[in-house]
Amino acid sequence: MPTLALPFPAIDPVLVHVGPLAIRWYALAYIAGLVLGWLYARWLVARPALWGGTSPMRPQDLDDALFWATLGVILGGRLGYVLFYNPAYFAANPADIVAVWKGGMSFHGGLAGTIVALVLFAHARGIRIFSLLDVAGVVAPLGLLFGRIANFINGELWGRPADVPWAVVFPTGGNVARHPSQLYEAALEGLVLFLVMLLVVRLGGLKRPGVAAGIFGIGYGLGRITGEFFREPDAQLGYLAFGTTMGMWLSVPVVLAGLALLLYALRRRPAP
């Protein structure tokens, strides 16, 4: 082990066994992000003053929206990984496309899938599409925070080789000290972005449909691009042109779309 490195914390990825069932920290982290996000979303829509006097949806609507969003995350995340990160493998092994239990999900694909699912749901329920996307944008950093911490506990998606005092030697990363990039992303995409979205809500951003969703897109995209400078790219892709990564390229459209939505929302009159 390199002398200036921290050993990977001895965290058993399995919290407890209940008979043949293994309850993993990884799964619990994602469940915690979903549940806390759902509870926070219900709190938001139950306060009409945040929306200019009339909430655009009922708390009960979010129960069904959560199901639609979960489907969008799973289907979009898997399809995004297949298309962007390992198309050659899945072209040769199409049966493995549905083998999600083997791993392989793309956040950008999950984001796209969630947007499509929520747009369809909003249309079916007669809910303002941008307002529903605003709710998703405000609560999404909670899921990102717990998800990135789960990546760290699972010892996956580790960073590039580093000589900083807090570098970590991951069990699956060879005898190399690396950036704990999962924690960097948990801080940027999770904690910092969550605080930014809290401020947006506090300043009345929900009164202008699309503002919160636009700011989330900008914040996530910039946070992800920053994190990619410290994250080891996927082995099957490596570095792309000019030392960039696939995560960087996929984040650029997210930033641009967020900026366009924000400018559009600010040009419209706020809710009365």
Secondary structure by P-SEA (a helix, b strand, c coil): ccccccccccccccccccccccccaaaaaaaaaaaaaaaaaaaaaaccccccccccccaaaaaaaaaaaaaaaaaaaaaaaaccccaaaaaaccccccccccbbbbaaaaaaaaaaaaaaaaaaacccaaaaaaaaaaaaaaaaaaaaaaaaaacccccccccccccccccccccbbbbaaaaaaaaaccaaaaaaaaaaaaaccccccaaaaaaaaaaaaaaaaaaaaacccccccccccccccaaaaaaaaaaaaaaaaaaaaaaccccc
